Amino acid sequence: MHNSVPPAIRIGFRFGWGRTATRIGRALAGHARLTPLPVEWTKPGGPWFGNHLMTLTLRGRRATLSLDRAENGRRNRAARLRRVGRAVLRED
């Protein structure tokens, strides 16, 4: 997918995924006396901006996600994909 993201929005994305925003969110939730949700997630990398291709690979019960970025070719070479992230969603 290709998303052209303005610089101001990029800053917001980076802040939103950062530790400071997480701490502020937890403090506000605690102040509102909300119970913690039973769902947690981690962000292994990013945010990435530009042309990317995400691939879901299923082999039996194993599931993996790969994220590749399109890069321009240099010196008369063709464009290529470079792996920028990979996550195992479920082991065998």
Residue pairs with C-beta under 8 A, 6 or more apart in sequence:
1 51
1 52
1 53
1 54
2 50
2 51
2 52
3 49
3 50
5 13
5 49
10 47
10 49
13 47
14 47
15 21
17 43
17 46
17 47
29 36
44 85
44 87
45 84
45 85
46 84
46 85
48 67
48 69
48 84
48 85
50 69
50 70
51 69
51 70
52 67
52 68
52 69
52 70
52 84
53 67
53 68
53 69
53 70
53 81
54 65
54 66
54 67
54 68
55 65
55 66
55 67
55 68
56 63
56 64
56 65
57 63
57 64
57 65
57 66
60 92
61 90
61 92
62 88
62 90
62 91
62 92
63 88
63 89
63 90
64 86
64 87
64 88
64 89
65 85
65 86
65 87
65 89
66 83
66 85
66 86
67 83
67 84
67 85
67 86
68 81
68 82
68 83
68 84
69 81
69 82
69 84
70 79
70 80
70 81
71 79
71 80
71 81
71 82
72 79
73 79
73 80
